[in-house]
Amino acid sequence: MNLLLIIAISVSVSAGVLLLLSRDVFRVVVGLAILGSAANLIVFLSGRPGTLLPPVIEAGASALADNAANPLPQALVLTAIVIGFALLAFAMVLAARVSQEQSNADVATYQASEPATDPSAEDPDKPAVMEMGK
């Protein structure tokens, strides 16, 4: 079971990173969602998923059995799924709106459409850049 989860995590991370490096904005958003699912699998793996005992305290006992599943990672993963879905929905709407405004879905053209900045002008909100060797 653990080996299967480790393989699934490896494939998910590699597919997510591959999609994140794509030039299409919607592939980037899907890559972000896949990477979030891989992170959920990592957290889920920390909760002893191979055990068959549910994380329920028996009547009259004061603690979980030693070989029971850990309920905390399960609760964290459920919360992360909800947050990940909200992030995915927001990112999809944002990507659709930006690609509609720019009339394309190529990430490389988004950077080209930004206004040029004067490198000699100093930004009052940022500290001065320290050069090496001075």
SULDA-V424684 format. One record per residue. N is the residue number from 1. PHI is phi in whole degrees, -180 to 180 (none if undefined). Layout:
N_PHI + N_PHI
//
This chain:
1_none + 2_-66 + 3_-64 + 4_-64 + 5_-67 + 6_-65 + 7_-66 + 8_-64 + 9_-65 + 10_-63 + 11_-67 + 12_-65 + 13_-64 + 14_-67 + 15_-68 + 16_-64 + 17_-67 + 18_-62 + 19_-71 + 20_-65 + 21_-85 + 22_-73 + 23_-93 + 24_-86 + 25_-66 + 26_-73 + 27_-67 + 28_-64 + 29_-66 + 30_-66 + 31_-62 + 32_-63 + 33_-66 + 34_-67 + 35_-65 + 36_-65 + 37_-67 + 38_-65 + 39_-64 + 40_-63 + 41_-66 + 42_-64 + 43_-66 + 44_-64 + 45_-65 + 46_-76 + 47_-101 + 48_53 + 49_-74 + 50_-80 + 51_-76 + 52_-101 + 53_-83 + 54_-72 + 55_-81 + 56_-124 + 57_-80 + 58_-65 + 59_-65 + 60_89 + 61_-91 + 62_-109 + 63_-151 + 64_-69 + 65_-66 + 66_-63 + 67_-103 + 68_-80 + 69_-68 + 70_-82 + 71_-77 + 72_-64 + 73_-62 + 74_-65 + 75_-67 + 76_-65 + 77_-67 + 78_-62 + 79_-66 + 80_-67 + 81_-65 + 82_-65 + 83_-66 + 84_-64 + 85_-67 + 86_-64 + 87_-63 + 88_-65 + 89_-63 + 90_-63 + 91_-66 + 92_-66 + 93_-65 + 94_-63 + 95_-66 + 96_-65 + 97_-67 + 98_-67 + 99_-68 + 100_-70 + 101_-67 + 102_-85 + 103_58 + 104_-161 + 105_-121 + 106_-93 + 107_-66 + 108_-65 + 109_-77 + 110_-66 + 111_-69 + 112_-70 + 113_-85 + 114_-75 + 115_-68 + 116_-72 + 117_-110 + 118_-85 + 119_-67 + 120_-82 + 121_-77 + 122_-95 + 123_-89 + 124_-70 + 125_-87 + 126_-109 + 127_-72 + 128_-64 + 129_-79 + 130_-91 + 131_-90 + 132_-72 + 133_92 + 134_-110
//
